[in-house]
Amino acid sequence: MTLTTPTLYVGSKRYSSWSLRPYLALAHTGQPFETKVIILDQPETRAQILAVNPTGRVPVLHHDGLVIWDSLAICEYVHELYPAAKLWPDDRAQRARARSISAEMHSSFAAMRSAMGMDLHGHYPGKGHTPEALADVRRIQTIWREQLAQSGGPFLFGAFTIADAMFAPVTTRFTTYGVDMDATLRAYVDAVQALPAFVAWKADGKHEPVLPDHL
Ligand SMILES: N[C@@H](CCC(=O)N[C@@H](CS)C(=O)NCC(=O)O)C(=O)O
């Protein structure tokens, strides 16, 4: 069976946290895929997104006539497409845990997400440190500490998994907004941000239009 090359439509790389997640998962497989960027917050943005995804959101993956939307659903699809990449842990219990924390990231932490929007090239230490956002930060740090203690790092389950892709934009928020981290958490943040795919994504974002609403 010959499969076509998947195309991932993403939002502005500098700001689109949901888009970064499946991009990292796809890049981890080492398999070819195409990335098409739709710059957010432009007069034509809505029409451009609707042309590829009727739900009006990015990311969305097009593959072999399928349209797969939503970051976590795309990551699951990529895992099924390329099982050798081991995007989930092999062990059933570990896999259940990885799925639990990925789902928690996907459905929670609204206070942190709105007070500390992703801006890969911004530096706003102290901004957005509301009590509600800091409560979210503490819960995330607890998840990371527990996982890193159990796995020994460098990633949450030892090797890179979808769980790390889901939390990658959070590592950048901690950097951008100057969130306090101990050496263990800092090493995890550094490991994620040293991924070649992350470095390339961030560099691309430098050349995109600055969106004032996101500052
Ligand atoms: N739950 C969705 C959220 C996707 C989402 O909110 N994407 C934003 C960009 S990060 C979007 O498409 N916004 C539409 C717009 O800005 O016009 C997912 O996980 O993929």
The ligand as an SDF file (V2000), in Angstrom:
LIG
                    3D

 20 19  0  0  0  0  0  0  0  0999 V2000
   -8.4220   21.8010   20.6940 N   0  0  0  0  0  0  0  0  0  0  0  0
   -7.8140   22.2680   19.4710 C   0  0  0  0  0  0  0  0  0  0  0  0
   -7.4860   23.7460   19.5830 C   0  0  0  0  0  0  0  0  0  0  0  0
   -7.0510   24.3530   18.2760 C   0  0  0  0  0  0  0  0  0  0  0  0
   -7.0020   25.8820   18.3280 C   0  0  0  0  0  0  0  0  0  0  0  0
   -7.5970   26.5370   19.2090 O   0  0  0  0  0  0  0  0  0  0  0  0
   -6.2750   26.4680   17.3700 N   0  0  0  0  0  0  0  0  0  0  0  0
   -6.1980   27.9190   17.2260 C   0  0  0  0  0  0  0  0  0  0  0  0
   -4.7680   28.3550   16.9260 C   0  0  0  0  0  0  0  0  0  0  0  0
   -3.6000   27.8140   18.1570 S   0  0  0  0  0  0  0  0  0  0  0  0
   -7.0150   28.3590   16.0250 C   0  0  0  0  0  0  0  0  0  0  0  0
   -7.1280   27.6200   15.0620 O   0  0  0  0  0  0  0  0  0  0  0  0
   -7.5930   29.5570   16.0310 N   0  0  0  0  0  0  0  0  0  0  0  0
   -8.3570   30.0260   14.9020 C   0  0  0  0  0  0  0  0  0  0  0  0
   -7.9700   31.4080   14.5190 C   0  0  0  0  0  0  0  0  0  0  0  0
   -7.0970   31.9900   15.1530 O   0  0  0  0  0  0  0  0  0  0  0  0
   -8.5610   31.9220   13.5540 O   0  0  0  0  0  0  0  0  0  0  0  0
   -6.5580   21.4100   19.1970 C   0  0  0  0  0  0  0  0  0  0  0  0
   -6.0550   20.7990   20.1410 O   0  0  0  0  0  0  0  0  0  0  0  0
   -6.1320   21.3020   18.0420 O   0  0  0  0  0  0  0  0  0  0  0  0
  1  2  1  0
  2  3  1  0
  2 18  1  0
  3  4  1  0
  4  5  1  0
  5  6  2  0
  5  7  1  0
  7  8  1  0
  8  9  1  0
  8 11  1  0
  9 10  1  0
 11 12  2  0
 11 13  1  0
 13 14  1  0
 14 15  1  0
 15 16  2  0
 15 17  1  0
 18 19  2  0
 18 20  1  0
M  END
$$$$
